[in-house]
Amino acid sequence: MNSTHILGKITYKEIGQDPVTGLLVKGEFREVIHQVLQKDPDAFDLLYFDISQFKVFNHRNGIKAGDELLRIIGQVIKTSTGNSFVYRENGDHFFAIVERERSEDIAHVVHEEFIQNRRYNISIRCGIYSFTRTDINSDASILLDKARIAGNYDAGNLYQYIHRYDPRMESELILSNYILSHIDQAVEENWIKVYYQPIIDSWNHKIVYFEALSRWDDPEFGFLSPISFIRALEQGRLLYKLDMYVLEQVCRDINKHELADEMPRVSINLSRHDLQVENLHETINDILAKYKIPHSCIRIEITESALIDNEVIIQNHIRRFHQDGYSVWLDDFGSGYSSLNTLSKYDFDLIKIDMEFLREGNEKTKVIIEDIVDMAKKLGMHVLTEGVETREQLDFLASIGCSFIQGYYYTKPLDLPSMKEFMDKNKIALEDNDEHAVFKSIRSLNILDVTNSGRPNASEGITEKNSISVALYENGKFTLLYAVKELEPWFRNILGANNLQEAENVFNDPDHEFHRRAVECVSKAAHLDEVAECHLVLPGYSGILRMKCIADNGKTRAYLNLLRIGEGDKLYNPNARKEIFLASERKKPEEKKPEFSFTEFADALPTPVLIYRASEAETILYANDACIREFGCTSFEDFMEHVGRSFHTLVYPDDIDVVEEEIWKQVGDRTNPKRDYVYYRITTKDGTIKYVQDAGRFVRTKEAGDLFYVTLYPQEKIDHTLNGYQNKQ
């Protein structure tokens, strides 16, 4: 006999009906259970339905509307089961008997019916108990309790709303009841310990924050898993007692300098139920005031599950936290509750990417995380990834600009003594306040798209994103923190550097042209948001070095650097010297070839002559023999190596600003330029400083581009006046 036919044969003595829903009453339903067990218990399940947020619905809409909702739910369950064996227990709890093969489908149907209906704003959980032959002589109340236990299991997980009964649930229920009845004693007698897990900066590899986590060391049950007591307290709406205790213990540790000599920055967790506690903000502020802890020391982590509650209420909480001087973080981003819309609705300072992304990661995971980091940075938020366990994960996250790393790669959560031992053993220091001021700005950079960072002016003046690096400058020394992967060939081929450390060595080599140009830039961009650039001509490279000051704490400055090949410039080719000419020298094929070229004429002159581009790098294209000798060089190649292949580096460094200003001032209208006369110093190959008068003319050519034609006249000593350099008579 099939199960549907069995249900059709069940009869019971009518006692009455539920006055609200018209469903079976308790006695009738118990009789139905008895008959099902006698006929074929292996074919049927007992379903328990629980309505979440029903009390809130009643409060908002009134008891009459609540009764109408109960009636509607009862009818939906009855229609879905296809039988009349549905019973409402007191309040908002329903039971039903259904065929085993249909039980989960029915639970899904009932849940979806109401979760999709925004009118009620409720969800329905379901517990399933499968009858067995050992239940034939069992009391029906015991079986109802088992279905109820399954329905209440993991009640905080709104996405896992169906649970089948497992005997282990009863032992967990016993433990849960113990936790709820002993939370006050656990707090008073310090059974709960605060553990700390460091949050590491991916730029300087120092500890920036600690996350405070709780551990329960019980005299009867021993160490309890965090998930067991946190779940129990959350379901019992007592988690705020634990969270406020943790906050107070953190403030006590900070006040006593248990974590570090200077005040560390610590994040604490708040659950969705914490945000429903009256006077939450006053309580938190009072705890900090009690221990004289600045609000800037505490970060508030709001779990993502809290966002399913009233949007306006959560927004008001975040606004109040910000007004009180706290940073607010979104915990477990991507764990299932959130959407991209979350980031537009709520003003978070940082998002924590859920560790499950990394635990179950693949190549698609990397794309997703990269997009999250890019999006968060554009919105002005920092990003932390937790659950980092391998060096490969760490390197990937650092390469995309994920600012903070947390996970077992560094350490598991530790108690205070163990944390100090970890820091000493691994020589990992806490980022001090001066460093924090600098690196806070560095961390705001969106290195995936440096042209689009959240901080105002963060990348203004830096218009490209595929050749950037970041460096610190302190006491005349550069520390190279980061360079995009696209720069690796440039470092290797132009600087001879095979890694970031070797590139940093070039940055700090006083004899290297790159170092001289970098120092020149930092002297011009010595304050926050200032941008400076200089022409950079190295063997095999002609272009621009642009540097922007992105942070300055008074002793250390941070720079965002851009390398760019000059528009129209070509890499220097010493064999092309005799091919350089002015456009006026090229004749049409039918015209008579001139008796001699300009370069041949200039080579015969006793006066130094040179030609250089008027484009960004000011690359030298030609120098006659007199010019080569004036600089103490023996060949054109020797001359080019000495002067750095650029007019910009040919001029004595202290004079270049005034020289360029005078040149471009006198050029004026490029369509009708006049001849200019500029005075400056040069340095010969043996180090002798000479003074010259530069008589030059700007020439626009179709073939070779914009050029400067220059004749150099040796001079005696020159005075530096407000009007430029003038020959001293």
Secondary structure, DSSP 8 states (H G I E B T S, - for coil): --HHHHHHH---------TTT--B-HHHHHHHHHHHHHH-GGGEEEEEEEEETHHHHHHHH-HHHHHHHHHHHHHHHHHHHTSS-EEEETTTEEEEEEEGGGHHHHHHHHHHHHHT-TTT--EEEEEEEE--GGGTTS-HHHHHHHHHHHHHTTTT-SS--EEE--HHHHHHHHHHHHHHHHHHHHHHTT-EEEEEEEEEETTT--EEEEEEEEEEEETTTEEE-HHHHHHHHHHTT-HHHHHHHHHHHHHHHHHTTSS-SS---EEEEE-TTGGGSTTHHHHHHHHHHHTT--GGGEEEEEEGGGGGS-HHHHHHHHHHHHHTT-EEEEEEETSSS--HHHHHHS--SEEEE-THHHHT--HHHHHHHHHHHHHHHHTT-EEEEE---SHHHHHHHHHTT--EEESTTT---B-HHHHHHHHHHHT--B--HHHHHHHHHHHT--TTSTTS-SSTTSSTT---SSSEEEEEEETTEEEEEEE-GGGHHHIIIII--SSHHHHHHHHT-TTSHHHHHHHHHHHH--STT-EEEEEEEETTEEEEEEEEEEEE-SS-EEEEEEEEE-TT-----GGGGGG---GGG---TTS---SS-HHHHHHT-SS-EEEEESSTT-BEEEE-HHHHHHTT-SSHHHHHHHHTTBHHHHB-GGGHHHHHHHHHHHH-STTS---EEEEEEEE-TTS-EEEEEEEEEEEEETTTEEEEEEEEEEES-EEEETTEEEE--
